[in-house]
Amino acid sequence: MIQTSQINLEKWRQISKDHFSKITPYYDQGRDFEGKQPWMEEINRHTSIGQNDWVLDAGSGTGLLAAQFAGQITGHMLGLEPSRAMLQQALRREQPANLGWLQGISETLPFADSTLKAVFLSQVWHHLLNQDQAGREFFRCLKSGGGLFIKTYSHAQIQARWDLQFIFPELMPLMLSIYPDVPDYELLLKKIGFASVEFQSTSRENFMLPSQILTISRQKAWSMFSYLSEAGIAEGEARLEALVSSGDAPISYPEVHLLVIALK
Ligand SMILES: C[S@@+](CC[C@H](N)C(=O)[O-])C[C@H]1O[C@@H](n2cnc3c(N)ncnc32)[C@H](O)[C@@H]1O
């Protein structure tokens, strides 16, 4: 079993940079299993977005969430994304008047100090090239009383994942290396200056078919699959193929999230 100390973070950074432009056509399909969660309600509950407020979805990808959020607020919604291919996909969605897009990275934000009411990141934090710098940028651009909302996984949630335990065990140490855990967020965000940092874990019953995971693995729709060795892919896919041929029975695959809420 590979140890977390053997994880090649340079290789992961390269994947984070290049992966999404290659898999754009498959991206949304890889997120189909996620139900609609009330993230915008949670943002509103903490920061009360008004019609003159700006909300940033950093690492907006194909715009899945930014487009949904825009319909739920009277203020302005912006999606920031480095990959041109992902942005082009986002532009194919219906475009409400209060939604805009920017190409860029979280580590250097093109906003004046204290201009954003909320910043949201969904499964982006572990891709950031420099989490400390991005955290400082979010802090700088947020208004006092504004909030940073990070949707991610805790280590306990990663450790409980069926696919990482039984199908692609080579990926478990990667995931534990690249995802910070609850105390890491608390330490970093308090050091940056956020006045409060709190955490919400959610879990919703969900099932997946082995054939669905096999498709996601073959398309590399989840970035972690780009890290796997050839042997790791072959072994994992052989395990999934055996389950598919023996009836493709649904596997319990709870939809879990950790929401980090940091208020300025
Ligand atoms: C797993 S996807 C999540 C996309 C979207 N937030 C969602 O939930 O569907 C991660 C996204 O982060 C983007 N990303 C990678 N590095 C970034 C950075 N430094 N700043 C902002 N976004 C980044 C990637 O291009 C990719 O679109």
The ligand as an SDF file (V2000), in Angstrom:
LIG
                    3D

 27 29  0  0  0  0  0  0  0  0999 V2000
  -13.5990   19.4460   -9.4740 C   0  0  0  0  0  0  0  0  0  0  0  0
  -13.7720   20.8970  -10.4390 S   0  0  0  0  0  0  0  0  0  0  0  0
  -15.1190   21.7230   -9.6180 C   0  0  0  0  0  0  0  0  0  0  0  0
  -15.9170   22.5950  -10.5440 C   0  0  0  0  0  0  0  0  0  0  0  0
  -17.1670   23.2280   -9.9150 C   0  0  0  0  0  0  0  0  0  0  0  0
  -16.8360   24.0130   -8.7650 N   0  0  0  0  0  0  0  0  0  0  0  0
  -18.1700   22.1740   -9.5370 C   0  0  0  0  0  0  0  0  0  0  0  0
  -18.4320   21.9530   -8.3460 O   0  0  0  0  0  0  0  0  0  0  0  0
  -18.7190   21.5510  -10.4660 O   0  0  0  0  0  0  0  0  0  0  0  0
  -12.3850   21.8740   -9.9670 C   0  0  0  0  0  0  0  0  0  0  0  0
  -12.2800   23.1650  -10.7860 C   0  0  0  0  0  0  0  0  0  0  0  0
  -11.2780   24.0040  -10.1870 O   0  0  0  0  0  0  0  0  0  0  0  0
  -10.5960   24.6620  -11.2250 C   0  0  0  0  0  0  0  0  0  0  0  0
   -9.3060   25.1530  -10.6890 N   0  0  0  0  0  0  0  0  0  0  0  0
   -8.1130   24.5160  -10.6510 C   0  0  0  0  0  0  0  0  0  0  0  0
   -7.1690   25.3110  -10.1130 N   0  0  0  0  0  0  0  0  0  0  0  0
   -7.7750   26.4810   -9.8000 C   0  0  0  0  0  0  0  0  0  0  0  0
   -7.3210   27.7100   -9.2330 C   0  0  0  0  0  0  0  0  0  0  0  0
   -6.0560   27.8690   -8.8670 N   0  0  0  0  0  0  0  0  0  0  0  0
   -8.2380   28.6960   -9.0620 N   0  0  0  0  0  0  0  0  0  0  0  0
   -9.5260   28.5330   -9.4300 C   0  0  0  0  0  0  0  0  0  0  0  0
   -9.9950   27.3900   -9.9790 N   0  0  0  0  0  0  0  0  0  0  0  0
   -9.1410   26.3810  -10.1640 C   0  0  0  0  0  0  0  0  0  0  0  0
  -10.4600   23.5970  -12.2930 C   0  0  0  0  0  0  0  0  0  0  0  0
  -10.1400   24.1190  -13.5630 O   0  0  0  0  0  0  0  0  0  0  0  0
  -11.8450   22.9370  -12.2270 C   0  0  0  0  0  0  0  0  0  0  0  0
  -12.7560   23.5290  -13.1050 O   0  0  0  0  0  0  0  0  0  0  0  0
  1  2  1  0
  2  3  1  0
  2 10  1  0
  3  4  1  0
  4  5  1  0
  5  6  1  0
  5  7  1  0
  7  8  2  0
  7  9  1  0
 10 11  1  0
 11 12  1  0
 11 26  1  0
 12 13  1  0
 13 14  1  0
 13 24  1  0
 14 15  1  0
 14 23  1  0
 15 16  2  0
 16 17  1  0
 17 18  1  0
 17 23  2  0
 18 19  1  0
 18 20  2  0
 20 21  1  0
 21 22  2  0
 22 23  1  0
 24 25  1  0
 24 26  1  0
 26 27  1  0
M  CHG  2   2   1   9  -1
M  END
$$$$
